[in-house]
């Protein structure tokens, strides 16, 4: 494909979905509010839950990944941020809390490059942890020792250690994270260790919360109850005077899903069921910590998105950064109208059009050329609301 795109002096395909290592375009107000939630977690004496709402394709995952990157390194920002993970695995049936915590360590971070450097030099003797959490503190600290790293990593990411190798690694009391309570203990031990490393808050970013809708009703309730239980345990943890980094839980979901959940809260409350189900969990989320992003970019932001993606893979000299060659202005207007300004659809449309135009060796891509390409490929785009 890259050879074909040389006709546009491009070294590769500029419009790839799922890329987070590119410049953030727009969303400035939402970005500032997210940073404000992080700051409140740094200063809070109780756990904080934030919510990022946006339609499918608006860029929620992109913002979460950029936020996780912005919070690196923890020593400088005072926040240890796990990369975004899904609330549930597609095949998951139970033990939601255990799965969530283990996926933080297996998918949310690079243990060797992000965590181990923080653990080196921490003195176990200076860590003030309750007796129930000390084995989990030992498990975490073993990651920084040559005689324990391999086995400890296996346990922390969901595996099991044999008794003999656990003894040799100095983690004989934590051969496996078996239960949801074990998982919560591991997370709280992590918060204690992070505080010892000079970190003020731990940010857990949970993406695609709306996927819980795919579960049967009983399991949906179990997932939210698991989050509520985790939250309650955190509150109790700090009420006992724990010396740990504060927990920030940042959830990302679609507005439609969130509205349905809130409607369910109202129904529960009307039936006098506020002490069970999802109502207590939602009651803990401050309205000021709910950030809703518009589906669409502004027209100038959409143009900037296209230009930025093209500039990244543009080769040679003679073109200005703001050039959109081979696209024309009426093409940009057409894509904006067709996509309704939704970032994901802008990227999808541009990717299809430029790939096909390159095969045809079109020197210029205007609205008419794009319409013909999409029509020939039988590609159409539905309104945003129809996809939620």
N, C-alpha and C positions, 0 to 999 in steps of 0.2 A: 504493500500500500504506500509506503514512504516514497518509493520511486515514482509512482503515479502522481503523488502530490507535489513532486518537484516542479511541475508546471506552474504552481503557485508559490514556489520558493519556500515550501514547507518541509521540514525535516521529518515530520510525523503527523499523525492525526491530531488536530487540535481540540476536537470535541469528544472527549471520552467521559462517560458517566462514571460516577463513583470515585472521582479523583478529588482528594482533599488537599493536595500539596500545591494549590494554586491560590492566587490572590483573592481575598474576599471582596466582592463587589456589592455595594449597597448594604442594607440591614444595619446601618450605623446606630439607629436608636435602640434596636433590639440588642445589639452588641453591648452598648453601654449599660443597659439594664441587666444583662447577664453578669457583667463585671461587677455591678453593684450588689448582686446577690452573692457573688463570691466574697466580696468584701464584708458583707454582713455575716457570712459564715466564719470568716477569720476572727471576727470580734464577738461572736455569739457565745453564750454559755449553755445553749441548748441546740440540738440538731436543727438543720434548716432544710426544707424541701422547696425547690423551685420547679417551675413548669414552663416549658417552651412549647407553644402551640403553633402549628403551621400545616397547611394542606399538603397532600402528597406532592413531592417535587418542589416544594418552596425552599428547601435548603436547611431543614432542621439538623440533619446528620452532619452537614457541612459545617454549620455553626458550632456544634458540639465538638467536632474534631479540632476545629480551629481554637476553641476555648481550651481544650486539653493541651494543645501545643503552646498556647499563650502562657499557660501556667507552669511551663518548664523554664528553668530547673526549679525543683521544690525549695532548695536552699535559698534561692533568690526571691521567689514569690510567696513563700510561706504556705504553699498549697501543694499537696501531692494529688495529682489528677490522674485517675484511671481513664484510658480511652473508652469511648462509648461502647456499650454492649447491649444486646437485646434484653428485654425484660424476661422473655422465656425462649427456650429452644423449641423448635417445631415439634419434636418428638417427646417433649417433657410431659410427664403425667403427675408428678408429685415432688416433694422436697424442693420447692421453688426457691426458698432462701438458701439452701445449701448449694444448689446449682448456680444461683446468682453470684454468691461470694466466690465460689471456685472459678467461675468464668472471669471474674475481675482479675484474678492472678494468672489465668491461663491465656486470656485473650486481651485483657485491658492494658497490660504493660509488658515491657521487655524486662524480665527480672534481672538479667545480668547488667544491662546498661542503665536502667532507671532506679531499681531498688537496691541492689547490692552496694553501690557506692555510698548510699545513705546509711547502710548498716555497718559498714567498716568503721571501727573505732568506737562504736557504742559500747559502753560498759554495762554489762548485765547487772552488776552490783548497784549501779546508780538508777536502775529502773524500778519504780515503785508500782508493782502490779499486784492485784488480789491473787490469793493462792490459786483460785480456779482458773486464772488466765496465765499463770507462769509457764505451764507446759507449752502453750501456744506462743508465748514470747520466745521461749527456747527454740521452738520450731522456726520462727522467723529469723532469729539471730544465726541459726545454723546455716542459712543461705550464704553467709559471708565467710564460712570456714571451709577449708579445702576438704576436711574429713566429713563434712555433713551436707555440703551444698547439693549434691546430686540427689540424695535421698529426700532431703527437705523439700526440694523443688517438686519432686514427684508427688509428695503428700499434699502440698499446697495447691497443686493444679488438679487434684482429684484422684490421684493414684493411692496405692497402699504400699507400706514398707513392711518387709518381713521383720520379725522380732529381733533377730540377730543384727541385721543391718541398721535397724532403728537404734539399738543399743550402742552400736559403734559410732553412729552419727550424733548420739547424745539427745535423741528425741523419742526415747522408748515409751513415753506416755502419750504420744500423738502419732501412732502408726497410720492413722487414717482419719479424715474428716468425715465422720459417719452420719451425723444428724444435723438438722437445722440449728440446734443450739450449739453444736461444735462450730458450725460456720460463723455464727454470730460471735462466739468467743474468739475465733481467729480474727475477725474484723476488728473487734475491740482491742485485742492484743496488738494488732497492726497500728491502731490509733495511738496506743501507749508508746510503742516503739517510735512512731513518727514524731511524737511530741519530744521524745528523748533526742531525736535527730534535729530538733529545732523547727519542725513543721507545725503550723497552727491549725490547719484544716485538711481533711481528706475529701476529695470531690469524687463522687460516684455518679457517672453519667449513664442514664438508662434510656436507650433509644427505642422507638417503635412500640411504645406502650400499647397502642391500639391493637397490636397482634393478639392481645388477650381476648379480643372479641371472637377469635377463631375457636376458643375453648368452649366446652359445655358450661352451662351456667354455674354448676357446682364448682368447677375448677376455676372459673373466673373469680368467684368469691374467695376461693382458697388463695389465689395469687395476691389479691389485694389485702386479705387478712395476713398473709405472710409479710407484706410490706409494713402493715400496721404493727405486727409483732416486732419486727426489726426496729421500727421507730420507738415503740414502747421500751424495748430493751436498752436503746440508746439513752432515752430519757432517764431511766433508772440508773444506768451506768454513770452518768454525770451527776445525778442527784446523790450518789454515794461518794462524791468527791474525787472521781477518777482524774488522773493526770494524763489525759489523752488529747490528741488532735480532734477538733470538732468535725462532725460528719455533715457534709453537704450532699444531698441527694437531688440530682437534677433530672427530671423526667421530660421526655419529648413525646408528643402525641398530636393527633389531628384535632382540630376544633370540634368536629362532629362527634368524635369519640368522647371528648371531654364533656361536651354538653349532655350526651346520653348518660354518662356517669353521674354528672351533677343532678340530672333529673331523677336518677335512681336514689340519690341521696335524699332528695326532697320527698320521694315516695316513702322511703324508710322512716324519715322523720315524722311524716304524717301518720304513720302506723304505730308510732311510739317505739320504733326499732333503732333509735339512735345509739344504743349501747352495743350494737352488733353490726356486722357487715362492713360496708365501706364508709359509712358516715363518719366514724371517729377519725379515720385516716384523712379524709378530705377536710375535716374541720381543722386539722393541724397545718394546712397550707394557707399562708396569708395571701389575700388578693393582690397585694403589691409584689408578690413573688411569682405571679403568673404573667408571662410575657407572650403576647400573641403577635406573630409576624404576618404582614399582608402576603397574600399568595403571589402577587405580581411585583416585579421590579418596575421602577419608573422607566420611561422610554430611553432616557440618556444612560441609565444604568444597564439596560439590556444591550445597548450599543457597546458600552464599556466592557461588558462580559464577553462579547464576541471579539472585540479588539484584543482584550487581554489574552484570551485563549490562542488567538492567531499569533500574537507577538511572541509567545513562549516558544513556539516551534518555527518561527520565521528565520530563514537563513539569508545571508548576503547583506549588502548595504544598499542604500538608496531609497529605502522606504521609511517613512516616519512612523513613530510608535502608534499614532492615532489612525493610521491607514487601515481600511477594511478591505482592501483589494484581496481577492477578486470580487467580493460582494459590492453591491451598489447600495445607495441610500434607500431606494424603494424596496430592495430585498430586505433590508433591516426592518423597515416599516411593516412589510408583509409578514415576516417571522414574528414580530411583536404582536401583531393582530391575531395570527394563527395560534400562537402559544398563550395568548392572554397575559404575556409577560412572565409566565412561570419559568423559573430558571431551568428546571430539568427538561422541559419541552423545548426551550430555546436551544439547549445543547443537543438534544436528540435530533431536532430538525436540521440544524446546521451540520451535524455529523453526517446524516444521510445525504443531504444536498451536496456538500463539498466532495464526498466520496464518489458519488455518481457523476458530478460535473467533471471531476478529474479524469474519470474513465472516458468521458466524451471529449476531453481536452477543450472544454469551454474556457475561454480566456476571461470572460466576465460572467458573473452570476447575478442576474437581476430577478425581480419578482416573477416575471413571466417564465423564466427558465426554471425557477424553483417550483412553481405550480406544475409545470409539465413533468418534472422529475417525480414529484410526489404522486401525481395522478397516474403516471406510468407504473409506479410501484404499488399502486392501490393503497397508499397510506393516507389516513385521515386522522385528525386530532379532535378528541372530545373535549367539551368544557370541563374545567377543573372539578366542579361539583359532581359531575357524573362519575368521577373516578374514586371518590371518597366512600 
